[in-house]
């Protein structure tokens, strides 16, 4: 007697399907499905401008060029296995993300001196109870936690933006409120 499986195919509808003999399937069908590459979405809230520093736009353009001219052709040659295909998908998504980021970017040049106010693109040295720390306020696509490049939308950047040299600003951090004194402002 034939076995039937009931599968849901839409809003309240079901499909009755006959179970298929293993003779009519590929061995690869039995393997676990490979995970899909994550879909990259914009990190910007809806309606926000995609600001980039001049140096950041140049870095993103250089990365895009490297991916298109070196990495993608190399991956295309090795795209035989499923792992290589997955790598290719991740590369293609990064390429799409970089293209979108650069296409929608508003590149913001450094302001003219004197640099007595914190603006987008500033490298700000602040002093708190633990010592001095430098932050660079950059676009969302340029953030790099290891280098203290923080998004202009981040809480620390919001606390620092528009503050003046020598000014103390309040910053809410997870351990409580801190006072940060701005001791230096520079631009690249």
Protein Blocks (a to p, Z undefined) as FASTA:
>chain_A
ZZdddddfbehiacddddddfklpcfklmpccdddddddddfbdehiacdddfklmmmmm
mmmmmmmmmmmmmmmmmmmbmmlmmmmmmmmmmmmmmmmmmmmpccddddddddfbcceh
iacddddfkbccddddddfklgcfknopacfkbmklmmmgopaehiacddddfkbccddd
dfbdcdZZ
